[in-house]
Amino acid sequence: MLDAPGEVVEREKLNLERPDLKALARKYHGSRVIIECGAHSPWVNRWLTKHGMEVVVANPRKLRAIWDAD
């Protein structure tokens, strides 16, 4: 988890199971979540969006370009 200036404030592993995602959505309601595109990203995106989070799905092939951009 990052704060507004981009500093790491918390690290945790998260299982892609609905109870864990629900806890995440409750704890960080309204936050932006960045997930890597993959087999689970469509349903995780829909589920988290439905539970009040802003979700961005990132293409792993483009992450270096995104990271290096201003």
mmJSON file of the N, C-alpha and C atoms, coordinates in Angstrom:
{"data_MODEL":{"atom_site":{
"group_PDB":["ATOM","ATOM","ATOM","ATOM","ATOM","ATOM","ATOM","ATOM","ATOM","ATOM","ATOM","ATOM","ATOM","ATOM","ATOM","ATOM","ATOM","ATOM","ATOM","ATOM","ATOM","ATOM","ATOM","ATOM","ATOM","ATOM","ATOM","ATOM","ATOM","ATOM","ATOM","ATOM","ATOM","ATOM","ATOM","ATOM","ATOM","ATOM","ATOM","ATOM","ATOM","ATOM","ATOM","ATOM","ATOM","ATOM","ATOM","ATOM","ATOM","ATOM","ATOM","ATOM","ATOM","ATOM","ATOM","ATOM","ATOM","ATOM","ATOM","ATOM","ATOM","ATOM","ATOM","ATOM","ATOM","ATOM","ATOM","ATOM","ATOM","ATOM","ATOM","ATOM","ATOM","ATOM","ATOM","ATOM","ATOM","ATOM","ATOM","ATOM","ATOM","ATOM","ATOM","ATOM","ATOM","ATOM","ATOM","ATOM","ATOM","ATOM","ATOM","ATOM","ATOM","ATOM","ATOM","ATOM","ATOM","ATOM","ATOM","ATOM","ATOM","ATOM","ATOM","ATOM","ATOM","ATOM","ATOM","ATOM","ATOM","ATOM","ATOM","ATOM","ATOM","ATOM","ATOM","ATOM","ATOM","ATOM","ATOM","ATOM","ATOM","ATOM","ATOM","ATOM","ATOM","ATOM","ATOM","ATOM","ATOM","ATOM","ATOM","ATOM","ATOM","ATOM","ATOM","ATOM","ATOM","ATOM","ATOM","ATOM","ATOM","ATOM","ATOM","ATOM","ATOM","ATOM","ATOM","ATOM","ATOM","ATOM","ATOM","ATOM","ATOM","ATOM","ATOM","ATOM","ATOM","ATOM","ATOM","ATOM","ATOM","ATOM","ATOM","ATOM","ATOM","ATOM","ATOM","ATOM","ATOM","ATOM","ATOM","ATOM","ATOM","ATOM","ATOM","ATOM","ATOM","ATOM","ATOM","ATOM","ATOM","ATOM","ATOM","ATOM","ATOM","ATOM","ATOM","ATOM","ATOM","ATOM","ATOM","ATOM","ATOM","ATOM","ATOM","ATOM","ATOM","ATOM","ATOM","ATOM","ATOM","ATOM","ATOM","ATOM","ATOM","ATOM","ATOM","ATOM","ATOM","ATOM"],
"id":[1,2,3,4,5,6,7,8,9,10,11,12,13,14,15,16,17,18,19,20,21,22,23,24,25,26,27,28,29,30,31,32,33,34,35,36,37,38,39,40,41,42,43,44,45,46,47,48,49,50,51,52,53,54,55,56,57,58,59,60,61,62,63,64,65,66,67,68,69,70,71,72,73,74,75,76,77,78,79,80,81,82,83,84,85,86,87,88,89,90,91,92,93,94,95,96,97,98,99,100,101,102,103,104,105,106,107,108,109,110,111,112,113,114,115,116,117,118,119,120,121,122,123,124,125,126,127,128,129,130,131,132,133,134,135,136,137,138,139,140,141,142,143,144,145,146,147,148,149,150,151,152,153,154,155,156,157,158,159,160,161,162,163,164,165,166,167,168,169,170,171,172,173,174,175,176,177,178,179,180,181,182,183,184,185,186,187,188,189,190,191,192,193,194,195,196,197,198,199,200,201,202,203,204,205,206,207,208,209,210],
"type_symbol":["N","C","C","N","C","C","N","C","C","N","C","C","N","C","C","N","C","C","N","C","C","N","C","C","N","C","C","N","C","C","N","C","C","N","C","C","N","C","C","N","C","C","N","C","C","N","C","C","N","C","C","N","C","C","N","C","C","N","C","C","N","C","C","N","C","C","N","C","C","N","C","C","N","C","C","N","C","C","N","C","C","N","C","C","N","C","C","N","C","C","N","C","C","N","C","C","N","C","C","N","C","C","N","C","C","N","C","C","N","C","C","N","C","C","N","C","C","N","C","C","N","C","C","N","C","C","N","C","C","N","C","C","N","C","C","N","C","C","N","C","C","N","C","C","N","C","C","N","C","C","N","C","C","N","C","C","N","C","C","N","C","C","N","C","C","N","C","C","N","C","C","N","C","C","N","C","C","N","C","C","N","C","C","N","C","C","N","C","C","N","C","C","N","C","C","N","C","C","N","C","C","N","C","C","N","C","C","N","C","C"],
"label_atom_id":["N","CA","C","N","CA","C","N","CA","C","N","CA","C","N","CA","C","N","CA","C","N","CA","C","N","CA","C","N","CA","C","N","CA","C","N","CA","C","N","CA","C","N","CA","C","N","CA","C","N","CA","C","N","CA","C","N","CA","C","N","CA","C","N","CA","C","N","CA","C","N","CA","C","N","CA","C","N","CA","C","N","CA","C","N","CA","C","N","CA","C","N","CA","C","N","CA","C","N","CA","C","N","CA","C","N","CA","C","N","CA","C","N","CA","C","N","CA","C","N","CA","C","N","CA","C","N","CA","C","N","CA","C","N","CA","C","N","CA","C","N","CA","C","N","CA","C","N","CA","C","N","CA","C","N","CA","C","N","CA","C","N","CA","C","N","CA","C","N","CA","C","N","CA","C","N","CA","C","N","CA","C","N","CA","C","N","CA","C","N","CA","C","N","CA","C","N","CA","C","N","CA","C","N","CA","C","N","CA","C","N","CA","C","N","CA","C","N","CA","C","N","CA","C","N","CA","C","N","CA","C","N","CA","C","N","CA","C","N","CA","C","N","CA","C"],
"label_alt_id":[null,null,null,null,null,null,null,null,null,null,null,null,null,null,null,null,null,null,null,null,null,null,null,null,null,null,null,null,null,null,null,null,null,null,null,null,null,null,null,null,null,null,null,null,null,null,null,null,null,null,null,null,null,null,null,null,null,null,null,null,null,null,null,null,null,null,null,null,null,null,null,null,null,null,null,null,null,null,null,null,null,null,null,null,null,null,null,null,null,null,null,null,null,null,null,null,null,null,null,null,null,null,null,null,null,null,null,null,null,null,null,null,null,null,null,null,null,null,null,null,null,null,null,null,null,null,null,null,null,null,null,null,null,null,null,null,null,null,null,null,null,null,null,null,null,null,null,null,null,null,null,null,null,null,null,null,null,null,null,null,null,null,null,null,null,null,null,null,null,null,null,null,null,null,null,null,null,null,null,null,null,null,null,null,null,null,null,null,null,null,null,null,null,null,null,null,null,null,null,null,null,null,null,null,null,null,null,null,null,null],
"label_comp_id":["MET","MET","MET","LEU","LEU","LEU","ASP","ASP","ASP","ALA","ALA","ALA","PRO","PRO","PRO","GLY","GLY","GLY","GLU","GLU","GLU","VAL","VAL","VAL","VAL","VAL","VAL","GLU","GLU","GLU","ARG","ARG","ARG","GLU","GLU","GLU","LYS","LYS","LYS","LEU","LEU","LEU","ASN","ASN","ASN","LEU","LEU","LEU","GLU","GLU","GLU","ARG","ARG","ARG","PRO","PRO","PRO","ASP","ASP","ASP","LEU","LEU","LEU","LYS","LYS","LYS","ALA","ALA","ALA","LEU","LEU","LEU","ALA","ALA","ALA","ARG","ARG","ARG","LYS","LYS","LYS","TYR","TYR","TYR","HIS","HIS","HIS","GLY","GLY","GLY","SER","SER","SER","ARG","ARG","ARG","VAL","VAL","VAL","ILE","ILE","ILE","ILE","ILE","ILE","GLU","GLU","GLU","CYS","CYS","CYS","GLY","GLY","GLY","ALA","ALA","ALA","HIS","HIS","HIS","SER","SER","SER","PRO","PRO","PRO","TRP","TRP","TRP","VAL","VAL","VAL","ASN","ASN","ASN","ARG","ARG","ARG","TRP","TRP","TRP","LEU","LEU","LEU","THR","THR","THR","LYS","LYS","LYS","HIS","HIS","HIS","GLY","GLY","GLY","MET","MET","MET","GLU","GLU","GLU","VAL","VAL","VAL","VAL","VAL","VAL","VAL","VAL","VAL","ALA","ALA","ALA","ASN","ASN","ASN","PRO","PRO","PRO","ARG","ARG","ARG","LYS","LYS","LYS","LEU","LEU","LEU","ARG","ARG","ARG","ALA","ALA","ALA","ILE","ILE","ILE","TRP","TRP","TRP","ASP","ASP","ASP","ALA","ALA","ALA","ASP","ASP","ASP"],
"label_asym_id":["A","A","A","A","A","A","A","A","A","A","A","A","A","A","A","A","A","A","A","A","A","A","A","A","A","A","A","A","A","A","A","A","A","A","A","A","A","A","A","A","A","A","A","A","A","A","A","A","A","A","A","A","A","A","A","A","A","A","A","A","A","A","A","A","A","A","A","A","A","A","A","A","A","A","A","A","A","A","A","A","A","A","A","A","A","A","A","A","A","A","A","A","A","A","A","A","A","A","A","A","A","A","A","A","A","A","A","A","A","A","A","A","A","A","A","A","A","A","A","A","A","A","A","A","A","A","A","A","A","A","A","A","A","A","A","A","A","A","A","A","A","A","A","A","A","A","A","A","A","A","A","A","A","A","A","A","A","A","A","A","A","A","A","A","A","A","A","A","A","A","A","A","A","A","A","A","A","A","A","A","A","A","A","A","A","A","A","A","A","A","A","A","A","A","A","A","A","A","A","A","A","A","A","A","A","A","A","A","A","A"],
"label_entity_id":["1","1","1","1","1","1","1","1","1","1","1","1","1","1","1","1","1","1","1","1","1","1","1","1","1","1","1","1","1","1","1","1","1","1","1","1","1","1","1","1","1","1","1","1","1","1","1","1","1","1","1","1","1","1","1","1","1","1","1","1","1","1","1","1","1","1","1","1","1","1","1","1","1","1","1","1","1","1","1","1","1","1","1","1","1","1","1","1","1","1","1","1","1","1","1","1","1","1","1","1","1","1","1","1","1","1","1","1","1","1","1","1","1","1","1","1","1","1","1","1","1","1","1","1","1","1","1","1","1","1","1","1","1","1","1","1","1","1","1","1","1","1","1","1","1","1","1","1","1","1","1","1","1","1","1","1","1","1","1","1","1","1","1","1","1","1","1","1","1","1","1","1","1","1","1","1","1","1","1","1","1","1","1","1","1","1","1","1","1","1","1","1","1","1","1","1","1","1","1","1","1","1","1","1","1","1","1","1","1","1"],
"label_seq_id":[1,1,1,2,2,2,3,3,3,4,4,4,5,5,5,6,6,6,7,7,7,8,8,8,9,9,9,10,10,10,11,11,11,12,12,12,13,13,13,14,14,14,15,15,15,16,16,16,17,17,17,18,18,18,19,19,19,20,20,20,21,21,21,22,22,22,23,23,23,24,24,24,25,25,25,26,26,26,27,27,27,28,28,28,29,29,29,30,30,30,31,31,31,32,32,32,33,33,33,34,34,34,35,35,35,36,36,36,37,37,37,38,38,38,39,39,39,40,40,40,41,41,41,42,42,42,43,43,43,44,44,44,45,45,45,46,46,46,47,47,47,48,48,48,49,49,49,50,50,50,51,51,51,52,52,52,53,53,53,54,54,54,55,55,55,56,56,56,57,57,57,58,58,58,59,59,59,60,60,60,61,61,61,62,62,62,63,63,63,64,64,64,65,65,65,66,66,66,67,67,67,68,68,68,69,69,69,70,70,70],
"pdbx_PDB_ins_code":[null,null,null,null,null,null,null,null,null,null,null,null,null,null,null,null,null,null,null,null,null,null,null,null,null,null,null,null,null,null,null,null,null,null,null,null,null,null,null,null,null,null,null,null,null,null,null,null,null,null,null,null,null,null,null,null,null,null,null,null,null,null,null,null,null,null,null,null,null,null,null,null,null,null,null,null,null,null,null,null,null,null,null,null,null,null,null,null,null,null,null,null,null,null,null,null,null,null,null,null,null,null,null,null,null,null,null,null,null,null,null,null,null,null,null,null,null,null,null,null,null,null,null,null,null,null,null,null,null,null,null,null,null,null,null,null,null,null,null,null,null,null,null,null,null,null,null,null,null,null,null,null,null,null,null,null,null,null,null,null,null,null,null,null,null,null,null,null,null,null,null,null,null,null,null,null,null,null,null,null,null,null,null,null,null,null,null,null,null,null,null,null,null,null,null,null,null,null,null,null,null,null,null,null,null,null,null,null,null,null],
"Cartn_x":[0.85,0.0,0.901,0.533,1.289,0.443,1.115,0.395,0.387,-0.171,-0.304,1.027,2.117,3.4,4.079,3.514,4.079,4.997,4.984,5.803,5.068,5.806,5.218,4.846,3.579,3.129,2.726,2.498,2.099,2.344,2.748,2.91,2.175,1.486,0.827,0.58,0.507,0.135,-1.373,-1.95,-3.395,-3.785,-4.645,-5.187,-6.335,-6.45,-7.544,-8.793,-9.278,-10.515,-11.433,-12.71,-13.66,-13.607,-13.459,-13.375,-12.172,-11.037,-9.848,-10.024,-10.636,-10.89,-11.906,-12.883,-13.888,-13.244,-12.336,-11.622,-10.782,-10.146,-9.354,-10.249,-11.401,-12.317,-12.87,-13.107,-13.575,-12.492,-11.289,-10.187,-9.771,-9.811,-9.324,-10.41,-11.635,-12.761,-12.447,-12.694,-12.461,-11.037,-10.157,-8.761,-8.598,-7.479,-7.12,-6.267,-6.605,-5.879,-5.309,-4.043,-3.407,-3.147,-3.679,-3.435,-2.843,-2.065,-1.453,-2.468,-2.486,-3.367,-3.015,-4.024,-3.807,-5.131,-5.088,-6.283,-7.365,-6.975,-7.951,-8.341,-7.62,-7.862,-9.277,-9.957,-11.316,-12.289,-12.328,-13.299,-12.873,-11.563,-11.092,-11.416,-11.209,-11.542,-13.021,-13.893,-15.336,-15.726,-15.162,-15.532,-15.11,-13.861,-13.382,-14.105,-14.377,-15.118,-16.508,-17.151,-18.484,-18.448,-17.316,-17.187,-16.479,-16.541,-16.128,-14.679,-13.949,-12.559,-12.377,-11.395,-11.034,-9.949,-10.165,-9.239,-8.613,-7.292,-6.549,-5.874,-6.092,-5.45,-4.285,-3.075,-1.862,-1.356,-0.96,-0.356,1.099,1.484,2.855,3.921,3.582,4.554,4.8,3.895,4.012,4.439,4.63,4.918,6.202,7.247,8.502,8.261,7.51,7.212,6.399,5.438,4.617,5.485,6.305,7.16,8.115,8.697,9.673,9.054,7.751,7.106,6.918,6.88,6.58,5.099],
"Cartn_y":[-1.154,0.0,1.224,2.187,3.428,4.585,5.577,6.788,7.747,8.931,9.884,10.245,10.45,10.75,9.531,8.345,7.143,6.341,6.63,5.879,4.612,3.522,2.266,2.399,2.127,2.201,0.836,-0.131,-1.459,-2.456,-3.664,-4.768,-5.975,-6.67,-7.901,-8.775,-10.064,-10.996,-11.139,-11.3,-11.365,-12.563,-13.396,-14.503,-13.99,-14.531,-14.127,-14.93,-14.735,-15.359,-14.247,-14.419,-13.351,-12.823,-13.662,-13.094,-12.16,-12.516,-11.667,-10.379,-10.482,-9.285,-8.373,-8.974,-8.186,-7.415,-8.059,-7.385,-6.229,-6.444,-5.388,-4.209,-4.507,-3.452,-2.676,-3.35,-2.657,-1.759,-2.291,-1.558,-0.344,-0.481,0.577,1.042,1.133,1.539,2.847,2.859,4.054,4.211,3.306,3.39,2.886,3.259,2.773,1.52,0.495,-0.771,-0.998,-1.326,-1.661,-3.154,-3.863,-5.298,-5.612,-6.655,-7.097,-7.914,-7.69,-8.441,-9.926,-10.762,-12.197,-12.927,-14.188,-15.035,-14.574,-14.039,-13.647,-12.172,-11.381,-9.938,-9.527,-10.19,-9.734,-9.822,-10.969,-11.087,-10.294,-10.209,-9.417,-7.94,-7.476,-6.102,-5.827,-6.666,-6.479,-6.521,-7.47,-7.659,-6.46,-6.025,-4.895,-3.599,-3.413,-2.232,-2.216,-3.364,-3.491,-3.158,-3.387,-3.157,-1.838,-0.88,0.486,0.852,0.093,0.432,0.819,1.662,2.011,1.023,0.314,-0.73,-0.363,-0.489,-0.317,-1.651,-2.181,-3.428,-3.057,-3.411,-3.042,-4.196,-3.877,-4.854,-5.057,-6.269,-6.478,-6.172,-6.244,-5.926,-4.425,-3.629,-2.17,-1.529,-2.302,-1.716,-0.901,-1.337,-0.575,0.798,0.852,2.128,3.027,2.447,3.22,3.712,2.828,3.156,4.309,4.283,5.282,6.597,6.624,7.832,8.868,10.121,11.2,11.264],
"Cartn_z":[0.0,0.0,0.0,-0.824,-0.923,-0.406,0.168,0.547,-0.645,-0.478,-1.582,-2.247,-1.481,-2.128,-2.765,-2.577,-3.18,-2.287,-0.989,-0.036,0.398,0.545,0.999,2.47,2.785,4.176,4.717,3.829,4.279,3.154,3.535,2.587,3.136,2.26,2.679,1.459,1.699,0.643,0.668,-0.506,-0.613,-1.459,-0.92,-1.696,-2.548,-3.746,-4.63,-4.318,-3.117,-2.663,-2.185,-2.41,-2.117,-0.674,0.344,1.707,1.886,1.298,1.407,0.625,-0.559,-1.357,-0.675,-0.027,0.687,1.832,2.558,3.645,3.104,1.968,1.335,0.96,0.344,-0.08,1.11,2.209,3.42,3.999,4.077,4.691,3.86,2.54,1.65,0.685,1.155,0.307,-0.421,-1.72,-2.516,-3.012,-2.646,-3.078,-4.5,-5.101,-6.425,-6.264,-7.028,-7.007,-8.403,-8.47,-9.743,-9.725,-10.725,-10.821,-12.189,-12.228,-13.474,-14.27,-15.566,-16.45,-16.366,-16.265,-16.177,-16.16,-15.873,-15.915,-14.943,-13.807,-12.785,-12.852,-13.639,-13.614,-14.027,-14.975,-15.306,-14.129,-13.451,-12.361,-11.135,-10.871,-9.732,-9.978,-11.199,-11.567,-11.323,-11.843,-11.66,-10.185,-9.452,-8.048,-7.203,-7.366,-6.57,-6.944,-8.229,-8.669,-8.041,-8.047,-7.442,-5.949,-5.306,-3.868,-3.546,-4.483,-4.181,-4.384,-5.186,-5.431,-6.894,-7.15,-8.52,-8.943,-10.037,-10.468,-11.798,-11.873,-13.106,-13.389,-14.594,-14.999,-15.907,-15.495,-16.216,-17.066,-18.268,-19.165,-18.736,-18.333,-17.838,-18.885,-20.163,-21.216,-21.326,-20.78,-20.866,-19.552,-18.503,-17.193,-17.181,-17.857,-17.871,-18.506,-19.599,-20.244,-19.319,-18.62,-17.683,-16.522,-15.988,-14.838,-15.185,-16.39,-16.785,-17.25,-17.486,-17.995,-16.891,-17.299,-16.357,-16.133],
"occupancy":[1.0,1.0,1.0,1.0,1.0,1.0,1.0,1.0,1.0,1.0,1.0,1.0,1.0,1.0,1.0,1.0,1.0,1.0,1.0,1.0,1.0,1.0,1.0,1.0,1.0,1.0,1.0,1.0,1.0,1.0,1.0,1.0,1.0,1.0,1.0,1.0,1.0,1.0,1.0,1.0,1.0,1.0,1.0,1.0,1.0,1.0,1.0,1.0,1.0,1.0,1.0,1.0,1.0,1.0,1.0,1.0,1.0,1.0,1.0,1.0,1.0,1.0,1.0,1.0,1.0,1.0,1.0,1.0,1.0,1.0,1.0,1.0,1.0,1.0,1.0,1.0,1.0,1.0,1.0,1.0,1.0,1.0,1.0,1.0,1.0,1.0,1.0,1.0,1.0,1.0,1.0,1.0,1.0,1.0,1.0,1.0,1.0,1.0,1.0,1.0,1.0,1.0,1.0,1.0,1.0,1.0,1.0,1.0,1.0,1.0,1.0,1.0,1.0,1.0,1.0,1.0,1.0,1.0,1.0,1.0,1.0,1.0,1.0,1.0,1.0,1.0,1.0,1.0,1.0,1.0,1.0,1.0,1.0,1.0,1.0,1.0,1.0,1.0,1.0,1.0,1.0,1.0,1.0,1.0,1.0,1.0,1.0,1.0,1.0,1.0,1.0,1.0,1.0,1.0,1.0,1.0,1.0,1.0,1.0,1.0,1.0,1.0,1.0,1.0,1.0,1.0,1.0,1.0,1.0,1.0,1.0,1.0,1.0,1.0,1.0,1.0,1.0,1.0,1.0,1.0,1.0,1.0,1.0,1.0,1.0,1.0,1.0,1.0,1.0,1.0,1.0,1.0,1.0,1.0,1.0,1.0,1.0,1.0,1.0,1.0,1.0,1.0,1.0,1.0,1.0,1.0,1.0,1.0,1.0,1.0],
"B_iso_or_equiv":[0.0,0.0,0.0,0.0,0.0,0.0,0.0,0.0,0.0,0.0,0.0,0.0,0.0,0.0,0.0,0.0,0.0,0.0,0.0,0.0,0.0,0.0,0.0,0.0,0.0,0.0,0.0,0.0,0.0,0.0,0.0,0.0,0.0,0.0,0.0,0.0,0.0,0.0,0.0,0.0,0.0,0.0,0.0,0.0,0.0,0.0,0.0,0.0,0.0,0.0,0.0,0.0,0.0,0.0,0.0,0.0,0.0,0.0,0.0,0.0,0.0,0.0,0.0,0.0,0.0,0.0,0.0,0.0,0.0,0.0,0.0,0.0,0.0,0.0,0.0,0.0,0.0,0.0,0.0,0.0,0.0,0.0,0.0,0.0,0.0,0.0,0.0,0.0,0.0,0.0,0.0,0.0,0.0,0.0,0.0,0.0,0.0,0.0,0.0,0.0,0.0,0.0,0.0,0.0,0.0,0.0,0.0,0.0,0.0,0.0,0.0,0.0,0.0,0.0,0.0,0.0,0.0,0.0,0.0,0.0,0.0,0.0,0.0,0.0,0.0,0.0,0.0,0.0,0.0,0.0,0.0,0.0,0.0,0.0,0.0,0.0,0.0,0.0,0.0,0.0,0.0,0.0,0.0,0.0,0.0,0.0,0.0,0.0,0.0,0.0,0.0,0.0,0.0,0.0,0.0,0.0,0.0,0.0,0.0,0.0,0.0,0.0,0.0,0.0,0.0,0.0,0.0,0.0,0.0,0.0,0.0,0.0,0.0,0.0,0.0,0.0,0.0,0.0,0.0,0.0,0.0,0.0,0.0,0.0,0.0,0.0,0.0,0.0,0.0,0.0,0.0,0.0,0.0,0.0,0.0,0.0,0.0,0.0,0.0,0.0,0.0,0.0,0.0,0.0,0.0,0.0,0.0,0.0,0.0,0.0],
"pdbx_formal_charge":[null,null,null,null,null,null,null,null,null,null,null,null,null,null,null,null,null,null,null,null,null,null,null,null,null,null,null,null,null,null,null,null,null,null,null,null,null,null,null,null,null,null,null,null,null,null,null,null,null,null,null,null,null,null,null,null,null,null,null,null,null,null,null,null,null,null,null,null,null,null,null,null,null,null,null,null,null,null,null,null,null,null,null,null,null,null,null,null,null,null,null,null,null,null,null,null,null,null,null,null,null,null,null,null,null,null,null,null,null,null,null,null,null,null,null,null,null,null,null,null,null,null,null,null,null,null,null,null,null,null,null,null,null,null,null,null,null,null,null,null,null,null,null,null,null,null,null,null,null,null,null,null,null,null,null,null,null,null,null,null,null,null,null,null,null,null,null,null,null,null,null,null,null,null,null,null,null,null,null,null,null,null,null,null,null,null,null,null,null,null,null,null,null,null,null,null,null,null,null,null,null,null,null,null,null,null,null,null,null,null],
"auth_seq_id":[1,1,1,2,2,2,3,3,3,4,4,4,5,5,5,6,6,6,7,7,7,8,8,8,9,9,9,10,10,10,11,11,11,12,12,12,13,13,13,14,14,14,15,15,15,16,16,16,17,17,17,18,18,18,19,19,19,20,20,20,21,21,21,22,22,22,23,23,23,24,24,24,25,25,25,26,26,26,27,27,27,28,28,28,29,29,29,30,30,30,31,31,31,32,32,32,33,33,33,34,34,34,35,35,35,36,36,36,37,37,37,38,38,38,39,39,39,40,40,40,41,41,41,42,42,42,43,43,43,44,44,44,45,45,45,46,46,46,47,47,47,48,48,48,49,49,49,50,50,50,51,51,51,52,52,52,53,53,53,54,54,54,55,55,55,56,56,56,57,57,57,58,58,58,59,59,59,60,60,60,61,61,61,62,62,62,63,63,63,64,64,64,65,65,65,66,66,66,67,67,67,68,68,68,69,69,69,70,70,70],
"auth_comp_id":["MET","MET","MET","LEU","LEU","LEU","ASP","ASP","ASP","ALA","ALA","ALA","PRO","PRO","PRO","GLY","GLY","GLY","GLU","GLU","GLU","VAL","VAL","VAL","VAL","VAL","VAL","GLU","GLU","GLU","ARG","ARG","ARG","GLU","GLU","GLU","LYS","LYS","LYS","LEU","LEU","LEU","ASN","ASN","ASN","LEU","LEU","LEU","GLU","GLU","GLU","ARG","ARG","ARG","PRO","PRO","PRO","ASP","ASP","ASP","LEU","LEU","LEU","LYS","LYS","LYS","ALA","ALA","ALA","LEU","LEU","LEU","ALA","ALA","ALA","ARG","ARG","ARG","LYS","LYS","LYS","TYR","TYR","TYR","HIS","HIS","HIS","GLY","GLY","GLY","SER","SER","SER","ARG","ARG","ARG","VAL","VAL","VAL","ILE","ILE","ILE","ILE","ILE","ILE","GLU","GLU","GLU","CYS","CYS","CYS","GLY","GLY","GLY","ALA","ALA","ALA","HIS","HIS","HIS","SER","SER","SER","PRO","PRO","PRO","TRP","TRP","TRP","VAL","VAL","VAL","ASN","ASN","ASN","ARG","ARG","ARG","TRP","TRP","TRP","LEU","LEU","LEU","THR","THR","THR","LYS","LYS","LYS","HIS","HIS","HIS","GLY","GLY","GLY","MET","MET","MET","GLU","GLU","GLU","VAL","VAL","VAL","VAL","VAL","VAL","VAL","VAL","VAL","ALA","ALA","ALA","ASN","ASN","ASN","PRO","PRO","PRO","ARG","ARG","ARG","LYS","LYS","LYS","LEU","LEU","LEU","ARG","ARG","ARG","ALA","ALA","ALA","ILE","ILE","ILE","TRP","TRP","TRP","ASP","ASP","ASP","ALA","ALA","ALA","ASP","ASP","ASP"],
"auth_asym_id":["A","A","A","A","A","A","A","A","A","A","A","A","A","A","A","A","A","A","A","A","A","A","A","A","A","A","A","A","A","A","A","A","A","A","A","A","A","A","A","A","A","A","A","A","A","A","A","A","A","A","A","A","A","A","A","A","A","A","A","A","A","A","A","A","A","A","A","A","A","A","A","A","A","A","A","A","A","A","A","A","A","A","A","A","A","A","A","A","A","A","A","A","A","A","A","A","A","A","A","A","A","A","A","A","A","A","A","A","A","A","A","A","A","A","A","A","A","A","A","A","A","A","A","A","A","A","A","A","A","A","A","A","A","A","A","A","A","A","A","A","A","A","A","A","A","A","A","A","A","A","A","A","A","A","A","A","A","A","A","A","A","A","A","A","A","A","A","A","A","A","A","A","A","A","A","A","A","A","A","A","A","A","A","A","A","A","A","A","A","A","A","A","A","A","A","A","A","A","A","A","A","A","A","A","A","A","A","A","A","A"],
"auth_atom_id":["N","CA","C","N","CA","C","N","CA","C","N","CA","C","N","CA","C","N","CA","C","N","CA","C","N","CA","C","N","CA","C","N","CA","C","N","CA","C","N","CA","C","N","CA","C","N","CA","C","N","CA","C","N","CA","C","N","CA","C","N","CA","C","N","CA","C","N","CA","C","N","CA","C","N","CA","C","N","CA","C","N","CA","C","N","CA","C","N","CA","C","N","CA","C","N","CA","C","N","CA","C","N","CA","C","N","CA","C","N","CA","C","N","CA","C","N","CA","C","N","CA","C","N","CA","C","N","CA","C","N","CA","C","N","CA","C","N","CA","C","N","CA","C","N","CA","C","N","CA","C","N","CA","C","N","CA","C","N","CA","C","N","CA","C","N","CA","C","N","CA","C","N","CA","C","N","CA","C","N","CA","C","N","CA","C","N","CA","C","N","CA","C","N","CA","C","N","CA","C","N","CA","C","N","CA","C","N","CA","C","N","CA","C","N","CA","C","N","CA","C","N","CA","C","N","CA","C","N","CA","C","N","CA","C","N","CA","C","N","CA","C","N","CA","C"],
"pdbx_PDB_model_num":[1,1,1,1,1,1,1,1,1,1,1,1,1,1,1,1,1,1,1,1,1,1,1,1,1,1,1,1,1,1,1,1,1,1,1,1,1,1,1,1,1,1,1,1,1,1,1,1,1,1,1,1,1,1,1,1,1,1,1,1,1,1,1,1,1,1,1,1,1,1,1,1,1,1,1,1,1,1,1,1,1,1,1,1,1,1,1,1,1,1,1,1,1,1,1,1,1,1,1,1,1,1,1,1,1,1,1,1,1,1,1,1,1,1,1,1,1,1,1,1,1,1,1,1,1,1,1,1,1,1,1,1,1,1,1,1,1,1,1,1,1,1,1,1,1,1,1,1,1,1,1,1,1,1,1,1,1,1,1,1,1,1,1,1,1,1,1,1,1,1,1,1,1,1,1,1,1,1,1,1,1,1,1,1,1,1,1,1,1,1,1,1,1,1,1,1,1,1,1,1,1,1,1,1,1,1,1,1,1,1]
}}}
